[in-house]
Amino acid sequence: MRRKKLELTHPDYPGAVGKFDRRGALAWQYGRGGAAHYLPGEPGDPKFHERYLQLAEVQSSRQHHLDNLADAYLRSTGLSDAICYPPRGLSRYEAARYIGISPTVFDELVAEGKMPRCKHSQGQKIWDRVQLDIAFDALDSDEDSPINKALREARRQTEK
């Protein structure tokens, strides 16, 4: 059965761990496992402090490098701005969800002319979010509202 070794930490040196060896002597290291590095002396000693700062800087530069790699990967895959703004074009399901209704009810509203028809691009149906906003604002409002008049006029022009 393995005994758990006692480890010490120091509030002024995050990442530094003090361990007792078999003889009972306290040795300090920075990091854990295969990446652990020996720190000379005790916390507060000038050599300890200097070596700690060197190792912390290396760790910081490694983390910075990893962050840069992650950013480069996200940029290369097109995910760097992962939907931080609403898309302009929406699929049928997304358009229905955007309005807050089921796709079936959305289809009925499109057929009734209360929601805009889709645009076609490379075989896909796409709904314009701005048109959806205008049509949604016009729902359950006066038939003679300026928005409804503009929508009716736009529909007449597209049907010609």
Backbone as JSON Lines, residues from 0, in Angstrom:
{"i":0,"aa":"M","n":[0.84,-1.17,0.0],"ca":[0.0,0.0,0.0],"c":[0.89,1.24,0.0]}
{"i":1,"aa":"R","n":[0.58,2.17,-0.91],"ca":[1.36,3.4,-1.0],"c":[0.83,4.44,-0.04]}
{"i":2,"aa":"R","n":[1.73,5.11,0.62],"ca":[1.33,6.21,1.5],"c":[1.31,7.51,0.71]}
{"i":3,"aa":"K","n":[0.34,8.31,0.99],"ca":[0.27,9.61,0.35],"c":[1.34,10.5,0.97]}
{"i":4,"aa":"K","n":[2.11,11.15,0.1],"ca":[3.18,12.01,0.58],"c":[2.61,13.37,0.95]}
{"i":5,"aa":"L","n":[3.16,13.95,1.98],"ca":[2.76,15.27,2.43],"c":[3.37,16.31,1.5]}
{"i":6,"aa":"E","n":[2.55,17.23,1.01],"ca":[3.02,18.3,0.15],"c":[2.7,19.64,0.8]}
{"i":7,"aa":"L","n":[3.64,20.55,0.7],"ca":[3.45,21.9,1.24],"c":[3.34,22.89,0.08]}
{"i":8,"aa":"T","n":[2.58,23.92,0.29],"ca":[2.52,25.01,-0.68],"c":[2.88,26.31,0.03]}
{"i":9,"aa":"H","n":[3.2,27.32,-0.75],"ca":[3.55,28.6,-0.16],"c":[2.69,29.68,-0.82]}
{"i":10,"aa":"P","n":[2.06,30.55,-0.03],"ca":[1.15,31.54,-0.61],"c":[1.84,32.55,-1.53]}
{"i":11,"aa":"D","n":[3.12,32.8,-1.32],"ca":[3.83,33.76,-2.16],"c":[4.37,33.14,-3.45]}
{"i":12,"aa":"Y","n":[4.34,31.81,-3.54],"ca":[4.91,31.12,-4.68],"c":[3.91,30.09,-5.23]}
{"i":13,"aa":"P","n":[2.88,30.53,-5.95],"ca":[1.93,29.57,-6.5],"c":[2.62,28.64,-7.49]}
{"i":14,"aa":"G","n":[2.3,27.39,-7.43],"ca":[2.92,26.4,-8.3],"c":[4.12,25.72,-7.68]}
{"i":15,"aa":"A","n":[4.66,26.29,-6.6],"ca":[5.8,25.68,-5.9],"c":[5.24,24.71,-4.86]}
{"i":16,"aa":"V","n":[5.86,23.53,-4.82],"ca":[5.4,22.48,-3.91],"c":[6.59,21.97,-3.1]}
{"i":17,"aa":"G","n":[6.41,21.91,-1.81],"ca":[7.44,21.36,-0.94],"c":[7.13,19.93,-0.59]}
{"i":18,"aa":"K","n":[8.1,19.03,-0.79],"ca":[7.91,17.6,-0.51],"c":[9.03,17.1,0.39]}
{"i":19,"aa":"F","n":[8.67,16.18,1.25],"ca":[9.66,15.55,2.11],"c":[10.19,14.3,1.42]}
{"i":20,"aa":"D","n":[11.51,14.17,1.36],"ca":[12.09,12.97,0.77],"c":[12.16,11.86,1.82]}
{"i":21,"aa":"R","n":[12.78,10.73,1.47],"ca":[12.83,9.56,2.37],"c":[13.59,9.85,3.67]}
{"i":22,"aa":"R","n":[14.54,10.77,3.59],"ca":[15.32,11.1,4.78],"c":[14.62,12.15,5.64]}
{"i":23,"aa":"G","n":[13.49,12.68,5.16],"ca":[12.76,13.68,5.92],"c":[13.17,15.11,5.6]}
{"i":24,"aa":"A","n":[14.04,15.28,4.6],"ca":[14.45,16.63,4.2],"c":[13.41,17.23,3.26]}
{"i":25,"aa":"L","n":[13.17,18.51,3.43],"ca":[12.18,19.21,2.61],"c":[12.85,19.73,1.34]}
{"i":26,"aa":"A","n":[12.29,19.39,0.2],"ca":[12.8,19.87,-1.09],"c":[11.64,20.55,-1.82]}
{"i":27,"aa":"W","n":[11.92,21.68,-2.44],"ca":[10.9,22.44,-3.16],"c":[11.07,22.24,-4.66]}
{"i":28,"aa":"Q","n":[9.94,22.18,-5.34],"ca":[9.95,22.05,-6.79],"c":[8.83,22.9,-7.39]}
{"i":29,"aa":"Y","n":[9.0,23.24,-8.66],"ca":[7.98,23.99,-9.38],"c":[7.37,23.05,-10.42]}
{"i":30,"aa":"G","n":[6.08,22.89,-10.37],"ca":[5.41,21.97,-11.29],"c":[5.23,20.61,-10.67]}
{"i":31,"aa":"R","n":[4.64,19.72,-11.45],"ca":[4.34,18.38,-10.95],"c":[4.78,17.33,-11.97]}
{"i":32,"aa":"G","n":[4.99,16.13,-11.48],"ca":[5.31,15.0,-12.36],"c":[6.6,15.2,-13.12]}
{"i":33,"aa":"G","n":[6.59,14.8,-14.4],"ca":[7.77,14.9,-15.24],"c":[8.17,16.33,-15.55]}
{"i":34,"aa":"A","n":[7.25,17.26,-15.36],"ca":[7.54,18.66,-15.66],"c":[8.02,19.42,-14.43]}
{"i":35,"aa":"A","n":[8.26,18.72,-13.32],"ca":[8.68,19.38,-12.08],"c":[10.16,19.76,-12.15]}
{"i":36,"aa":"H","n":[10.48,20.96,-11.63],"ca":[11.85,21.46,-11.6],"c":[12.24,21.79,-10.17]}
{"i":37,"aa":"Y","n":[13.45,21.46,-9.84],"ca":[13.98,21.69,-8.49],"c":[14.16,23.18,-8.22]}
{"i":38,"aa":"L","n":[13.79,23.6,-7.03],"ca":[14.01,24.98,-6.57],"c":[15.02,24.94,-5.42]}
{"i":39,"aa":"P","n":[16.13,25.65,-5.54],"ca":[17.16,25.6,-4.49],"c":[16.76,26.38,-3.24]}
{"i":40,"aa":"G","n":[17.1,25.89,-2.1],"ca":[16.88,26.59,-0.85],"c":[15.44,26.57,-0.38]}
{"i":41,"aa":"E","n":[15.09,27.58,0.38],"ca":[13.75,27.72,0.96],"c":[13.06,28.94,0.38]}
{"i":42,"aa":"P","n":[11.72,28.99,0.44],"ca":[11.03,30.2,-0.01],"c":[11.57,31.42,0.72]}
{"i":43,"aa":"G","n":[11.83,32.47,-0.06],"ca":[12.38,33.69,0.5],"c":[13.87,33.85,0.23]}
{"i":44,"aa":"D","n":[14.59,32.74,-0.01],"ca":[16.01,32.83,-0.35],"c":[16.15,33.47,-1.74]}
{"i":45,"aa":"P","n":[17.21,34.27,-1.95],"ca":[17.37,34.91,-3.27],"c":[17.48,33.91,-4.43]}
{"i":46,"aa":"K","n":[18.22,32.8,-4.23],"ca":[18.34,31.81,-5.31],"c":[17.0,31.13,-5.59]}
{"i":47,"aa":"F","n":[16.26,30.83,-4.53],"ca":[14.92,30.24,-4.67],"c":[14.04,31.18,-5.48]}
{"i":48,"aa":"H","n":[14.01,32.44,-5.07],"ca":[13.16,33.43,-5.72],"c":[13.54,33.61,-7.18]}
{"i":49,"aa":"E","n":[14.83,33.69,-7.48],"ca":[15.3,33.88,-8.85],"c":[14.89,32.7,-9.74]}
{"i":50,"aa":"R","n":[15.14,31.48,-9.25],"ca":[14.79,30.28,-10.03],"c":[13.28,30.16,-10.2]}
{"i":51,"aa":"Y","n":[12.53,30.51,-9.15],"ca":[11.07,30.47,-9.24],"c":[10.58,31.41,-10.34]}
{"i":52,"aa":"L","n":[11.11,32.63,-10.38],"ca":[10.7,33.59,-11.4],"c":[11.04,33.1,-12.8]}
{"i":53,"aa":"Q","n":[12.22,32.45,-12.96],"ca":[12.6,31.9,-14.26],"c":[11.59,30.83,-14.71]}
{"i":54,"aa":"L","n":[11.26,29.91,-13.81],"ca":[10.34,28.83,-14.16],"c":[8.93,29.36,-14.41]}
{"i":55,"aa":"A","n":[8.51,30.35,-13.62],"ca":[7.18,30.93,-13.82],"c":[7.11,31.64,-15.17]}
{"i":56,"aa":"E","n":[8.2,32.29,-15.57],"ca":[8.24,32.97,-16.87],"c":[8.16,31.95,-18.01]}
{"i":57,"aa":"V","n":[8.9,30.84,-17.87],"ca":[8.84,29.78,-18.88],"c":[7.42,29.24,-18.98]}
{"i":58,"aa":"Q","n":[6.8,28.99,-17.82],"ca":[5.43,28.48,-17.81],"c":[4.48,29.48,-18.47]}
{"i":59,"aa":"S","n":[4.66,30.76,-18.17],"ca":[3.82,31.79,-18.74],"c":[3.99,31.86,-20.25]}
{"i":60,"aa":"S","n":[5.25,31.78,-20.72],"ca":[5.48,31.83,-22.17],"c":[4.93,30.58,-22.85]}
{"i":61,"aa":"R","n":[5.01,29.41,-22.19],"ca":[4.41,28.2,-22.75],"c":[2.9,28.35,-22.86]}
{"i":62,"aa":"Q","n":[2.28,28.89,-21.8],"ca":[0.83,29.08,-21.83],"c":[0.45,30.08,-22.91]}
{"i":63,"aa":"H","n":[1.24,31.14,-23.04],"ca":[0.98,32.14,-24.08],"c":[1.1,31.49,-25.46]}
{"i":64,"aa":"H","n":[2.12,30.65,-25.64],"ca":[2.3,29.95,-26.9],"c":[1.11,29.03,-27.19]}
{"i":65,"aa":"L","n":[0.65,28.3,-26.18],"ca":[-0.52,27.43,-26.36],"c":[-1.77,28.24,-26.7]}
{"i":66,"aa":"D","n":[-1.93,29.38,-26.05],"ca":[-3.07,30.25,-26.37],"c":[-3.0,30.73,-27.81]}
{"i":67,"aa":"N","n":[-1.79,31.09,-28.27],"ca":[-1.62,31.52,-29.65],"c":[-1.94,30.4,-30.63]}
{"i":68,"aa":"L","n":[-1.5,29.18,-30.29],"ca":[-1.82,28.03,-31.15],"c":[-3.32,27.8,-31.22]}
{"i":69,"aa":"A","n":[-3.99,27.9,-30.08],"ca":[-5.43,27.71,-30.05],"c":[-6.13,28.79,-30.87]}
{"i":70,"aa":"D","n":[-5.68,30.04,-30.76],"ca":[-6.26,31.12,-31.54],"c":[-6.04,30.89,-33.04]}
{"i":71,"aa":"A","n":[-4.83,30.46,-33.4],"ca":[-4.53,30.19,-34.81],"c":[-5.41,29.07,-35.34]}
{"i":72,"aa":"Y","n":[-5.62,28.04,-34.56],"ca":[-6.48,26.93,-34.98],"c":[-7.91,27.43,-35.19]}
{"i":73,"aa":"L","n":[-8.41,28.21,-34.24],"ca":[-9.78,28.71,-34.37],"c":[-9.91,29.61,-35.59]}
{"i":74,"aa":"R","n":[-8.91,30.45,-35.85],"ca":[-8.97,31.3,-37.04],"c":[-8.94,30.46,-38.31]}
{"i":75,"aa":"S","n":[-8.11,29.42,-38.34],"ca":[-7.99,28.6,-39.55],"c":[-9.25,27.81,-39.81]}
{"i":76,"aa":"T","n":[-10.01,27.49,-38.78],"ca":[-11.25,26.74,-38.97],"c":[-12.45,27.65,-39.11]}
{"i":77,"aa":"G","n":[-12.24,28.96,-39.0],"ca":[-13.34,29.9,-39.13],"c":[-14.18,30.0,-37.87]}
{"i":78,"aa":"L","n":[-13.68,29.54,-36.75],"ca":[-14.47,29.55,-35.52],"c":[-14.05,30.64,-34.55]}
{"i":79,"aa":"S","n":[-13.16,31.54,-34.98],"ca":[-12.6,32.5,-34.03],"c":[-13.65,33.45,-33.47]}
{"i":80,"aa":"D","n":[-14.71,33.71,-34.24],"ca":[-15.74,34.62,-33.75],"c":[-17.05,33.86,-33.56]}
{"i":81,"aa":"A","n":[-16.96,32.67,-33.07],"ca":[-18.07,31.73,-32.97],"c":[-19.38,32.4,-32.55]}
{"i":82,"aa":"I","n":[-20.12,32.84,-33.54],"ca":[-21.44,33.45,-33.39],"c":[-21.47,34.5,-32.29]}
{"i":83,"aa":"C","n":[-20.66,35.53,-32.45],"ca":[-20.75,36.64,-31.5],"c":[-21.69,37.7,-32.05]}
{"i":84,"aa":"Y","n":[-22.29,37.44,-33.21],"ca":[-23.31,38.3,-33.78],"c":[-24.33,37.4,-34.46]}
{"i":85,"aa":"P","n":[-25.57,37.86,-34.57],"ca":[-26.58,36.98,-35.18],"c":[-26.35,36.85,-36.69]}
{"i":86,"aa":"P","n":[-26.51,35.65,-37.24],"ca":[-26.35,35.48,-38.69],"c":[-27.48,36.18,-39.44]}
{"i":87,"aa":"R","n":[-27.2,36.66,-40.63],"ca":[-28.21,37.35,-41.42],"c":[-29.15,36.34,-42.07]}
{"i":88,"aa":"G","n":[-28.61,35.25,-42.6],"ca":[-29.42,34.23,-43.24],"c":[-29.72,33.09,-42.29]}
{"i":89,"aa":"L","n":[-30.97,32.64,-42.28],"ca":[-31.39,31.57,-41.38],"c":[-32.05,30.44,-42.15]}
{"i":90,"aa":"S","n":[-31.85,29.22,-41.7],"ca":[-32.56,28.08,-42.29],"c":[-34.02,28.13,-41.83]}
{"i":91,"aa":"R","n":[-34.84,27.25,-42.38],"ca":[-36.26,27.22,-42.02],"c":[-36.42,27.0,-40.52]}
{"i":92,"aa":"Y","n":[-35.71,26.02,-40.0],"ca":[-35.8,25.72,-38.57],"c":[-35.32,26.91,-37.73]}
{"i":93,"aa":"E","n":[-34.17,27.5,-38.12],"ca":[-33.64,28.64,-37.37],"c":[-34.57,29.84,-37.45]}
{"i":94,"aa":"A","n":[-35.17,30.06,-38.62],"ca":[-36.11,31.19,-38.78],"c":[-37.32,31.01,-37.87]}
{"i":95,"aa":"A","n":[-37.84,29.79,-37.84],"ca":[-38.99,29.51,-36.97],"c":[-38.59,29.7,-35.5]}
{"i":96,"aa":"R","n":[-37.45,29.2,-35.15],"ca":[-36.97,29.35,-33.77],"c":[-36.71,30.81,-33.42]}
{"i":97,"aa":"Y","n":[-36.2,31.57,-34.39],"ca":[-35.94,33.0,-34.19],"c":[-37.24,33.75,-33.86]}
{"i":98,"aa":"I","n":[-38.31,33.38,-34.56],"ca":[-39.61,34.0,-34.33],"c":[-40.25,33.46,-33.05]}
{"i":99,"aa":"G","n":[-39.89,32.23,-32.7],"ca":[-40.43,31.64,-31.47],"c":[-41.6,30.72,-31.71]}
{"i":100,"aa":"I","n":[-41.65,30.12,-32.88],"ca":[-42.75,29.22,-33.23],"c":[-42.18,27.93,-33.82]}
{"i":101,"aa":"S","n":[-43.04,26.96,-34.02],"ca":[-42.6,25.7,-34.62],"c":[-42.42,25.87,-36.13]}
{"i":102,"aa":"P","n":[-41.62,25.02,-36.75],"ca":[-41.44,25.1,-38.2],"c":[-42.76,24.93,-38.97]}
{"i":103,"aa":"T","n":[-43.67,24.1,-38.45],"ca":[-44.96,23.9,-39.12],"c":[-45.78,25.18,-39.11]}
{"i":104,"aa":"V","n":[-45.86,25.84,-37.97],"ca":[-46.6,27.1,-37.88],"c":[-45.91,28.16,-38.73]}
{"i":105,"aa":"F","n":[-44.59,28.13,-38.75],"ca":[-43.84,29.08,-39.58],"c":[-44.21,28.89,-41.06]}
{"i":106,"aa":"D","n":[-44.28,27.63,-41.51],"ca":[-44.66,27.35,-42.9],"c":[-46.06,27.89,-43.2]}
{"i":107,"aa":"E","n":[-46.98,27.75,-42.24],"ca":[-48.34,28.26,-42.44],"c":[-48.34,29.78,-42.57]}
{"i":108,"aa":"L","n":[-47.54,30.46,-41.75],"ca":[-47.47,31.92,-41.83],"c":[-46.84,32.38,-43.14]}
{"i":109,"aa":"V","n":[-45.86,31.62,-43.65],"ca":[-45.27,31.95,-44.95],"c":[-46.31,31.79,-46.04]}
{"i":110,"aa":"A","n":[-47.09,30.68,-45.98],"ca":[-48.13,30.44,-46.98],"c":[-49.22,31.52,-46.93]}
{"i":111,"aa":"E","n":[-49.53,32.02,-45.74],"ca":[-50.54,33.07,-45.58],"c":[-49.99,34.45,-45.96]}
{"i":112,"aa":"G","n":[-48.69,34.55,-46.15],"ca":[-48.08,35.83,-46.49],"c":[-47.74,36.69,-45.29]}
{"i":113,"aa":"K","n":[-47.85,36.13,-44.09],"ca":[-47.54,36.9,-42.88],"c":[-46.05,36.86,-42.54]}
{"i":114,"aa":"M","n":[-45.34,35.93,-43.1],"ca":[-43.89,35.84,-42.97],"c":[-43.29,35.87,-44.37]}
{"i":115,"aa":"P","n":[-42.08,36.38,-44.51],"ca":[-41.48,36.48,-45.85],"c":[-41.15,35.12,-46.43]}
{"i":116,"aa":"R","n":[-41.1,35.09,-47.76],"ca":[-40.66,33.86,-48.42],"c":[-39.14,33.78,-48.37]}
{"i":117,"aa":"C","n":[-38.64,32.6,-48.61],"ca":[-37.19,32.39,-48.53],"c":[-36.49,32.87,-49.79]}
{"i":118,"aa":"K","n":[-35.19,33.0,-49.66],"ca":[-34.31,33.25,-50.8],"c":[-33.64,31.92,-51.1]}
{"i":119,"aa":"H","n":[-33.22,31.76,-52.34],"ca":[-32.54,30.52,-52.73],"c":[-31.1,30.83,-53.08]}
{"i":120,"aa":"S","n":[-30.2,30.03,-52.5],"ca":[-28.78,30.18,-52.8],"c":[-28.15,28.79,-52.81]}
{"i":121,"aa":"Q","n":[-27.63,28.41,-53.96],"ca":[-26.96,27.11,-54.14],"c":[-27.82,25.96,-53.63]}
{"i":122,"aa":"G","n":[-29.08,26.0,-53.96],"ca":[-29.99,24.91,-53.6],"c":[-30.48,24.95,-52.17]}
{"i":123,"aa":"Q","n":[-30.15,25.98,-51.43],"ca":[-30.6,26.07,-50.04],"c":[-31.6,27.2,-49.9]}
{"i":124,"aa":"K","n":[-32.55,27.0,-49.0],"ca":[-33.54,28.03,-48.69],"c":[-33.04,28.82,-47.49]}
{"i":125,"aa":"I","n":[-33.02,30.15,-47.65],"ca":[-32.5,31.02,-46.6],"c":[-33.49,32.14,-46.34]}
{"i":126,"aa":"W","n":[-33.8,32.38,-45.06],"ca":[-34.68,33.49,-44.68],"c":[-33.83,34.63,-44.16]}
{"i":127,"aa":"D","n":[-34.16,35.83,-44.58],"ca":[-33.46,37.04,-44.17],"c":[-33.96,37.45,-42.79]}
{"i":128,"aa":"R","n":[-33.02,37.55,-41.85],"ca":[-33.37,37.91,-40.47],"c":[-34.04,39.27,-40.39]}
{"i":129,"aa":"V","n":[-33.59,40.23,-41.2],"ca":[-34.17,41.58,-41.18],"c":[-35.62,41.55,-41.65]}
{"i":130,"aa":"Q","n":[-35.88,40.78,-42.72],"ca":[-37.27,40.65,-43.2],"c":[-38.13,39.96,-42.15]}
{"i":131,"aa":"L","n":[-37.55,38.98,-41.45],"ca":[-38.3,38.31,-40.38],"c":[-38.66,39.31,-39.28]}
{"i":132,"aa":"D","n":[-37.72,40.19,-38.94],"ca":[-37.99,41.21,-37.92],"c":[-39.15,42.11,-38.35]}
{"i":133,"aa":"I","n":[-39.12,42.56,-39.58],"ca":[-40.18,43.44,-40.08],"c":[-41.52,42.73,-40.08]}
{"i":134,"aa":"A","n":[-41.54,41.48,-40.56],"ca":[-42.78,40.72,-40.61],"c":[-43.29,40.42,-39.21]}
{"i":135,"aa":"F","n":[-42.39,40.11,-38.29],"ca":[-42.8,39.83,-36.92],"c":[-43.4,41.07,-36.27]}
{"i":136,"aa":"D","n":[-42.79,42.23,-36.52],"ca":[-43.32,43.48,-35.97],"c":[-44.73,43.75,-36.49]}
{"i":137,"aa":"A","n":[-45.01,43.28,-37.7],"ca":[-46.32,43.54,-38.32],"c":[-47.39,42.56,-37.86]}
{"i":138,"aa":"L","n":[-47.01,41.47,-37.21],"ca":[-48.02,40.5,-36.77],"c":[-48.96,41.12,-35.75]}
{"i":139,"aa":"D","n":[-50.23,40.76,-35.84],"ca":[-51.26,41.21,-34.9],"c":[-51.27,42.72,-34.72]}
{"i":140,"aa":"S","n":[-51.05,43.42,-35.8],"ca":[-51.14,44.87,-35.74],"c":[-52.13,45.33,-36.79]}
{"i":141,"aa":"D","n":[-52.38,46.61,-36.85],"ca":[-53.34,47.15,-37.81],"c":[-52.93,46.82,-39.23]}
{"i":142,"aa":"E","n":[-53.92,46.51,-40.06],"ca":[-53.65,46.22,-41.46],"c":[-53.14,47.46,-42.19]}
{"i":143,"aa":"D","n":[-53.47,48.64,-41.68],"ca":[-53.09,49.87,-42.36],"c":[-51.8,50.47,-41.81]}
{"i":144,"aa":"S","n":[-51.04,49.7,-41.04],"ca":[-49.78,50.23,-40.5],"c":[-48.78,50.43,-41.64]}
{"i":145,"aa":"P","n":[-47.86,51.37,-41.48],"ca":[-46.88,51.63,-42.54],"c":[-46.04,50.4,-42.9]}
{"i":146,"aa":"I","n":[-45.72,49.58,-41.91],"ca":[-44.92,48.38,-42.18],"c":[-45.71,47.4,-43.03]}
{"i":147,"aa":"N","n":[-46.98,47.19,-42.67],"ca":[-47.8,46.27,-43.46],"c":[-47.98,46.77,-44.88]}
{"i":148,"aa":"K","n":[-48.16,48.08,-45.03],"ca":[-48.29,48.64,-46.38],"c":[-47.0,48.41,-47.16]}
{"i":149,"aa":"A","n":[-45.86,48.61,-46.53],"ca":[-44.57,48.4,-47.2],"c":[-44.38,46.93,-47.56]}
{"i":150,"aa":"L","n":[-44.76,46.03,-46.66],"ca":[-44.66,44.59,-46.95],"c":[-45.55,44.2,-48.11]}
{"i":151,"aa":"R","n":[-46.8,44.69,-48.11],"ca":[-47.73,44.37,-49.21],"c":[-47.19,44.91,-50.54]}
{"i":152,"aa":"E","n":[-46.65,46.12,-50.5],"ca":[-46.1,46.71,-51.72],"c":[-44.88,45.92,-52.2]}
{"i":153,"aa":"A","n":[-44.05,45.51,-51.28],"ca":[-42.87,44.71,-51.65],"c":[-43.29,43.36,-52.23]}
{"i":154,"aa":"R","n":[-44.31,42.75,-51.66],"ca":[-44.8,41.47,-52.18],"c":[-45.36,41.63,-53.59]}
{"i":155,"aa":"R","n":[-46.11,42.71,-53.8],"ca":[-46.68,42.96,-55.13],"c":[-45.57,43.12,-56.15]}
{"i":156,"aa":"Q","n":[-44.52,43.83,-55.78],"ca":[-43.42,44.06,-56.72],"c":[-42.66,42.77,-57.02]}
{"i":157,"aa":"T","n":[-42.48,41.91,-56.01],"ca":[-41.76,40.66,-56.26],"c":[-42.6,39.65,-57.03]}
{"i":158,"aa":"E","n":[-43.92,39.76,-56.96],"ca":[-44.8,38.83,-57.68],"c":[-44.89,39.18,-59.15]}
{"i":159,"aa":"K","n":[-44.55,40.41,-59.53],"ca":[-44.66,40.84,-60.94],"c":[-43.58,40.25,-61.78]}
